[in-house]
Amino acid sequence: MGILSGIRVLDCSIAMAGPFAAQRLGDLGADVIKVEPVTGEWQRHVSAGGAGGNKINVSFLSLNRNKRSLAVDLKSPDGKQVLLDLVKTADVFLQNYRPGVAKRLGVDYETLSKINPRLVYVSMSGYGEDGPYIDRPGQDLVLQGMSGAMLSAGRADEAPTAAGQYLVDAITAYNAFEGALAALFHRERTGEGQLVQVNMLDAITTIQMQELSVFTIGNKPQTRSAEPHAHVYIRAPYGAFATSDGFIIVAFPKLKTLGEVIGEESFLTMEDEVDSWARRDEIFAKTRERLKTRTSAEWLERMRAADIWCGPVYGYADVVEDAQIRHNGTFVEYDHPTEGRVKTPGFPIKFSKTPSTIDRGAPIVGQHTREILKDAGYDDGRIAALERAGAVTAGEL
């Protein structure tokens, strides 16, 4: 029994941020019902990195475990009524429609809270529920660019480099997950549900608490250097450096210590809190040239012995085989009825008495439609009638 056992979630979201948040709730034992169109959620039809599957592509598979699928046409009166009936016994309703769409569909907070005042309604958007940008697409890379974060690293004369993952989507998903949990806790105290609003722009902006405060309070400009320094507000050297056989990370060591380790005499008389800012490019460039002369393993051994913060630069093949990753059980494996043996990142929070579990992999479209409707009190005849009318569909493995 998971820590959220007995909590029912209606997941009406698409793409990454919403489904990821709902999957987190499912990992903790919530009964997550994936409410999707009869043709399947958008993510089923768009592969990430070209990775396909047997019946379910990898994108959808990775974001929708521990869910049951209800395939329903919300634009039909009968299909909409199915959802409204389910709202009566739901604890969380999660959607990431564009602003205004939920109201047009008749599934906005004002409408659903009248049906179920205890409902925790999580609304996710790109820029907020109103304001000058509500019609803009909330896409991850676009938000990375708007957040200011991309100009906190790299060379001043080069284009900024984006994060190598869907960073904004992931952070927004965690905000929604945390918001849902906090609102459920409030409901346990008071019995009342509420509206929880999360948007991507605020999510990626507020995680830069230190950096933006250095700018707004400390009045320090966000100035990139000529060398690819990894953070404008951290002293040199700080970044990824090539070795004779790969790359390593070096993070703001004491200059005298670094100079002794890499054989750079000019560092021995430099002051950490003066020269590492004023001579940032020079320090970075000299470090870069010295580190090219030995292997990654040699430098890491020498630096760790000198208590310099350093580490390897991994590719995914290295990540999955890393000793600590394996020790932590970071990845989980399970058998999927159509996709075979699946290996994927698991749930990162450990609970001593109520651990997360994987009770089911990502469903095919409408796989649980009949089961969910029977749970809601629909008899076989009514379910068959809905199927004939095309208001719902039931998938088969």
C-alpha positions as CSV (number, residue, x, y, z in Angstrom):
1,M,0.0,0.0,0.0
2,G,1.5,3.3,-1.1
3,I,1.4,6.4,1.0
4,L,-1.3,7.9,-1.3
5,S,-3.3,4.7,-1.4
6,G,-7.0,5.7,-1.5
7,I,-6.4,8.9,-3.4
8,R,-7.9,9.1,-6.9
9,V,-6.3,11.4,-9.5
10,L,-7.9,12.3,-12.8
11,D,-5.0,13.1,-15.1
12,C,-6.3,15.2,-18.0
13,S,-2.9,16.5,-19.0
14,I,-0.7,15.9,-22.1
15,A,2.9,16.1,-23.1
16,M,5.5,15.9,-20.3
17,A,5.0,18.2,-17.3
18,G,1.4,17.2,-16.4
19,P,1.8,13.4,-17.0
20,F,5.1,13.5,-15.1
21,A,3.5,15.1,-12.1
22,A,0.6,12.6,-12.2
23,Q,3.0,9.7,-12.5
24,R,4.7,10.8,-9.3
25,L,1.4,10.6,-7.5
26,G,0.8,7.2,-9.0
27,D,4.3,6.0,-7.8
28,L,3.2,6.8,-4.3
29,G,0.1,4.6,-4.6
30,A,-2.6,7.0,-5.9
31,D,-5.1,5.6,-8.4
32,V,-4.3,7.7,-11.4
33,I,-6.8,7.6,-14.2
34,K,-5.4,8.8,-17.5
35,V,-8.3,10.6,-19.2
36,E,-7.4,10.8,-22.9
37,P,-9.1,11.2,-26.2
38,V,-10.4,8.1,-27.9
39,T,-7.5,8.3,-30.4
40,G,-5.0,8.5,-27.5
41,E,-3.1,11.4,-25.9
42,W,-0.8,13.5,-28.1
43,Q,2.4,12.1,-26.6
44,R,1.5,8.6,-27.9
45,H,2.0,9.8,-31.4
46,V,5.2,11.8,-31.0
47,S,8.4,10.0,-30.3
48,A,11.3,11.5,-28.4
49,G,14.6,10.9,-30.0
50,G,13.0,8.7,-32.6
51,A,12.5,5.9,-30.1
52,G,9.5,3.8,-30.9
53,G,8.0,0.7,-29.3
54,N,5.6,-2.1,-29.9
55,K,2.3,-0.5,-29.1
56,I,3.5,2.4,-26.9
57,N,6.4,4.7,-27.8
58,V,9.1,5.4,-25.3
59,S,8.0,9.0,-24.5
60,F,4.6,7.9,-23.4
61,L,5.9,4.8,-21.7
62,S,8.3,6.8,-19.5
63,L,5.7,9.3,-18.3
64,N,2.6,7.2,-17.7
65,R,3.3,4.2,-15.5
66,N,1.0,3.4,-12.6
67,K,-2.0,4.8,-14.5
68,R,-5.2,3.4,-15.8
69,S,-6.4,4.6,-19.2
70,L,-9.9,5.9,-19.8
71,A,-10.5,6.8,-23.5
72,V,-13.4,9.3,-23.7
73,D,-14.6,12.0,-26.0
74,L,-15.1,15.0,-23.8
75,K,-16.6,17.0,-26.7
76,S,-19.6,14.6,-26.7
77,P,-22.3,15.1,-24.1
78,D,-22.2,11.5,-23.0
79,G,-18.4,11.6,-22.7
80,K,-18.4,14.8,-20.7
81,Q,-20.9,13.3,-18.3
82,V,-18.6,10.3,-17.8
83,L,-15.9,12.7,-16.6
84,L,-18.3,14.7,-14.4
85,D,-19.4,11.4,-12.7
86,L,-15.8,10.5,-12.0
87,V,-15.2,13.9,-10.5
88,K,-17.6,13.1,-7.7
89,T,-15.2,10.5,-6.2
90,A,-11.9,12.1,-7.3
91,D,-9.4,13.7,-4.9
92,V,-7.2,15.4,-7.5
93,F,-7.9,16.8,-11.0
94,L,-4.9,17.7,-13.0
95,Q,-4.9,19.5,-16.4
96,N,-2.5,21.6,-18.5
97,Y,-4.9,22.8,-21.1
98,R,-4.2,26.2,-22.6
99,P,-5.8,29.0,-20.6
100,G,-9.6,29.2,-21.3
101,V,-9.9,25.6,-22.7
102,A,-11.0,24.0,-19.5
103,K,-13.8,26.5,-19.1
104,R,-14.9,25.9,-22.7
105,L,-15.0,22.2,-22.0
106,G,-16.9,22.8,-18.8
107,V,-14.2,21.2,-16.6
108,D,-12.8,24.4,-15.0
109,Y,-12.3,24.6,-11.3
110,E,-15.5,26.7,-10.6
111,T,-17.6,24.0,-12.3
112,L,-16.0,20.9,-10.8
113,S,-15.7,22.3,-7.3
114,K,-19.5,22.6,-7.2
115,I,-19.7,18.9,-8.0
116,N,-17.0,18.0,-5.4
117,P,-16.0,20.8,-2.9
118,R,-13.2,18.5,-1.6
119,L,-11.5,18.4,-5.0
120,V,-7.8,19.5,-5.3
121,Y,-7.7,21.0,-8.8
122,V,-4.2,21.5,-10.2
123,S,-4.0,23.8,-13.3
124,M,-0.7,24.0,-15.2
125,S,0.1,26.6,-17.8
126,G,3.0,28.1,-19.7
127,Y,2.9,31.6,-18.4
128,G,-0.1,31.8,-16.0
129,E,-3.8,31.8,-16.3
130,D,-4.0,35.4,-17.5
131,G,-1.7,38.2,-18.6
132,P,0.0,39.3,-21.8
133,Y,1.6,36.0,-22.7
134,I,-1.3,33.5,-22.2
135,D,-1.6,32.9,-26.0
136,R,2.0,32.0,-26.4
137,P,3.1,28.3,-26.5
138,G,4.6,27.0,-23.2
139,Q,7.5,25.1,-24.7
140,D,10.5,24.1,-22.7
141,L,13.3,25.6,-24.8
142,V,11.3,28.9,-25.2
143,L,11.0,29.1,-21.5
144,Q,14.6,28.3,-20.9
145,G,15.5,31.3,-23.0
146,M,13.1,33.6,-21.3
147,S,14.2,32.6,-17.8
148,G,17.7,34.2,-18.0
149,A,19.4,31.0,-17.0
150,M,20.9,30.3,-20.4
151,L,23.0,33.5,-20.1
152,S,24.5,32.4,-16.8
153,A,27.0,30.1,-18.5
154,G,29.2,29.9,-21.6
155,R,31.2,32.3,-23.7
156,A,30.2,35.9,-24.1
157,D,30.6,35.8,-27.9
158,E,28.7,32.5,-28.5
159,A,25.1,31.6,-28.5
160,P,23.9,30.2,-25.2
161,T,23.6,26.5,-24.7
162,A,20.3,24.9,-23.6
163,A,20.0,22.3,-20.9
164,G,20.4,18.7,-22.2
165,Q,17.0,17.7,-20.9
166,Y,13.5,19.1,-20.7
167,L,14.4,21.1,-17.7
168,V,11.4,23.5,-17.5
169,D,8.9,20.7,-17.9
170,A,10.6,18.6,-15.2
171,I,10.7,21.5,-12.7
172,T,7.1,22.4,-13.4
173,A,6.1,18.8,-12.9
174,Y,7.7,18.8,-9.5
175,N,5.9,22.1,-8.6
176,A,2.6,20.5,-9.5
177,F,3.4,17.4,-7.6
178,E,4.3,19.4,-4.5
179,G,1.3,21.6,-4.9
180,A,-1.0,18.7,-5.0
181,L,0.5,17.1,-1.9
182,A,0.3,20.4,0.0
183,A,-3.3,20.9,-0.9
184,L,-4.2,17.3,0.1
185,F,-2.6,18.0,3.4
186,H,-4.7,21.1,3.9
187,R,-7.8,19.1,3.0
188,E,-7.0,16.6,5.6
189,R,-7.0,19.4,8.2
190,T,-10.0,21.3,6.9
191,G,-12.0,19.1,4.6
192,E,-11.9,21.7,1.8
193,G,-10.4,21.4,-1.6
194,Q,-8.8,24.2,-3.6
195,L,-7.4,25.5,-6.8
196,V,-3.6,25.0,-7.3
197,Q,-2.0,27.0,-10.1
198,V,1.4,26.3,-11.5
199,N,3.1,27.8,-14.5
200,M,6.4,27.1,-16.3
201,L,7.7,30.6,-16.4
202,D,7.5,31.0,-12.6
203,A,8.8,27.5,-12.1
204,I,12.1,28.0,-14.0
205,T,12.5,31.6,-12.7
206,T,12.1,30.8,-9.0
207,I,14.6,28.0,-8.9
208,Q,17.2,30.7,-9.7
209,M,16.7,32.1,-6.2
210,Q,20.4,32.7,-5.5
211,E,21.4,34.0,-8.9
212,L,18.5,36.4,-9.3
213,S,19.0,37.7,-5.7
214,V,22.7,38.3,-6.5
215,F,21.4,40.5,-9.3
216,T,18.5,42.2,-7.6
217,I,20.0,42.6,-4.1
218,G,23.7,42.4,-4.7
219,N,23.6,44.5,-7.9
220,K,26.0,42.2,-9.7
221,P,25.6,42.2,-13.5
222,Q,25.1,38.9,-15.3
223,T,28.4,39.0,-17.3
224,R,29.6,36.1,-19.3
225,S,33.3,35.8,-20.0
226,A,35.4,34.9,-23.0
227,E,36.0,31.4,-21.8
228,P,33.1,28.9,-21.3
229,H,32.8,29.5,-17.6
230,A,29.9,27.4,-16.2
231,H,28.2,30.1,-14.0
232,V,28.6,33.8,-14.1
233,Y,28.3,34.2,-10.3
234,I,30.9,31.6,-9.3
235,R,34.6,32.2,-9.3
236,A,37.1,30.6,-11.7
237,P,37.9,28.0,-12.5
238,Y,34.4,26.5,-12.8
239,G,33.3,24.3,-15.7
240,A,34.0,21.3,-17.8
241,F,37.6,20.8,-19.1
242,A,39.0,18.4,-21.7
243,T,41.6,15.9,-20.6
244,S,43.7,13.7,-22.8
245,D,40.9,11.1,-23.0
246,G,37.6,12.8,-22.1
247,F,36.2,15.6,-19.8
248,I,36.1,16.4,-16.1
249,I,34.4,19.0,-14.0
250,V,36.4,21.3,-11.8
251,A,34.5,23.5,-9.3
252,F,36.1,26.6,-7.8
253,P,39.2,25.2,-6.0
254,K,41.6,27.2,-4.0
255,L,43.9,28.6,-6.6
256,K,47.1,27.8,-4.7
257,T,46.1,24.1,-4.3
258,L,45.0,23.8,-7.9
259,G,48.3,25.4,-9.0
260,E,50.3,22.8,-7.1
261,V,48.2,19.9,-8.5
262,I,48.3,20.9,-12.1
263,G,51.8,22.6,-12.1
264,E,50.6,26.1,-12.8
265,E,53.0,28.4,-10.9
266,S,51.1,31.6,-11.6
267,F,48.2,30.4,-9.4
268,L,50.4,30.1,-6.4
269,T,50.4,33.8,-5.6
270,M,46.8,34.6,-6.7
271,E,44.1,35.5,-4.2
272,D,40.9,33.4,-4.5
273,E,38.3,36.1,-3.9
274,V,40.2,38.7,-5.9
275,D,42.0,37.2,-8.9
276,S,39.5,34.4,-9.5
277,W,37.0,37.1,-10.5
278,A,39.3,39.8,-12.0
279,R,41.3,37.2,-14.0
280,R,38.6,34.7,-14.7
281,D,39.4,34.1,-18.4
282,E,43.1,33.8,-17.8
283,I,42.6,31.3,-15.0
284,F,40.1,29.2,-17.1
285,A,42.4,29.2,-20.1
286,K,45.5,28.2,-18.1
287,T,43.6,25.4,-16.3
288,R,42.3,24.2,-19.7
289,E,45.8,23.9,-21.2
290,R,47.2,22.1,-18.2
291,L,44.4,19.5,-18.0
292,K,44.9,18.4,-21.6
293,T,48.1,16.7,-20.6
294,R,46.8,13.7,-18.5
295,T,43.8,11.4,-18.5
296,S,40.6,12.0,-16.6
297,A,41.3,9.2,-14.2
298,E,44.8,10.6,-13.4
299,W,43.5,14.2,-12.8
300,L,40.5,13.0,-10.7
301,E,42.8,10.9,-8.5
302,R,45.2,13.8,-8.0
303,M,42.5,16.4,-7.3
304,R,40.5,14.3,-4.9
305,A,43.7,13.6,-2.9
306,A,44.1,17.4,-2.7
307,D,40.4,17.9,-1.7
308,I,39.6,19.7,-4.9
309,W,35.9,19.4,-5.9
310,C,35.9,17.5,-9.2
311,G,34.1,14.7,-11.0
312,P,33.7,12.9,-14.3
313,V,31.6,14.0,-17.2
314,Y,29.3,11.1,-17.9
315,G,27.3,10.0,-20.9
316,Y,24.1,8.0,-20.3
317,A,26.0,4.7,-20.7
318,D,28.2,5.7,-17.8
319,V,25.2,6.9,-15.7
320,V,23.4,3.6,-15.8
321,E,26.5,1.7,-14.7
322,D,27.7,4.1,-12.0
323,A,28.3,2.4,-8.6
324,Q,26.3,4.9,-6.6
325,I,23.4,4.9,-9.1
326,R,23.3,1.1,-8.8
327,H,23.6,1.2,-5.1
328,N,20.7,3.7,-4.8
329,G,18.5,1.7,-7.0
330,T,17.9,4.8,-9.1
331,F,16.7,2.8,-12.1
332,V,13.8,0.3,-11.8
333,E,13.0,-2.6,-14.1
334,Y,9.6,-4.2,-14.7
335,D,7.8,-6.3,-17.3
336,H,5.3,-4.6,-19.6
337,P,2.7,-6.6,-21.4
338,T,3.4,-5.1,-24.8
339,E,6.9,-3.5,-24.5
340,G,8.7,-6.3,-22.7
341,R,11.4,-5.6,-20.0
342,V,11.5,-1.9,-19.2
343,K,14.4,-0.2,-17.5
344,T,13.7,3.4,-16.5
345,P,14.4,6.0,-13.7
346,G,12.3,5.3,-10.6
347,F,10.8,7.4,-7.9
348,P,13.6,9.4,-6.1
349,I,12.1,9.8,-2.6
350,K,12.5,6.9,-0.1
351,F,9.8,6.2,2.5
352,S,10.6,3.7,5.3
353,K,7.0,2.5,5.7
354,T,5.2,3.3,2.5
355,P,7.7,2.9,-0.4
356,S,6.8,3.7,-4.0
357,T,5.8,0.8,-6.2
358,I,5.2,0.1,-9.9
359,D,1.9,-1.7,-10.1
360,R,1.5,-1.3,-13.8
361,G,3.3,0.2,-16.8
362,A,1.9,2.8,-19.1
363,P,-1.5,1.7,-20.5
364,I,-2.6,1.4,-24.0
365,V,-5.4,3.7,-25.1
366,G,-8.6,3.0,-23.2
367,Q,-7.2,-0.2,-21.6
368,H,-9.1,0.4,-18.4
369,T,-12.2,2.2,-19.7
370,R,-14.7,-0.5,-18.8
371,E,-13.0,-1.2,-15.4
372,I,-13.1,2.5,-14.5
373,L,-16.7,2.9,-15.5
374,K,-17.8,-0.1,-13.5
375,D,-16.0,1.4,-10.5
376,A,-18.1,4.5,-11.1
377,G,-21.4,2.4,-11.0
378,Y,-22.0,2.1,-14.7
379,D,-23.5,-1.3,-15.7
380,D,-22.5,-3.4,-18.7
381,G,-25.4,-2.1,-20.8
382,R,-24.7,1.5,-20.3
383,I,-21.0,1.0,-21.0
384,A,-21.8,-0.8,-24.2
385,A,-24.1,2.0,-25.3
386,L,-21.4,4.6,-24.7
387,E,-19.0,2.5,-26.8
388,R,-21.5,2.2,-29.6
389,A,-22.0,6.0,-29.5
390,G,-18.2,6.6,-29.7
391,A,-18.3,8.5,-26.4
392,V,-15.7,6.1,-25.0
393,T,-13.5,3.4,-26.3
394,A,-12.1,0.3,-24.6
395,G,-8.6,-0.9,-25.7
396,E,-7.4,-4.5,-25.8
397,L,-3.9,-5.7,-25.1
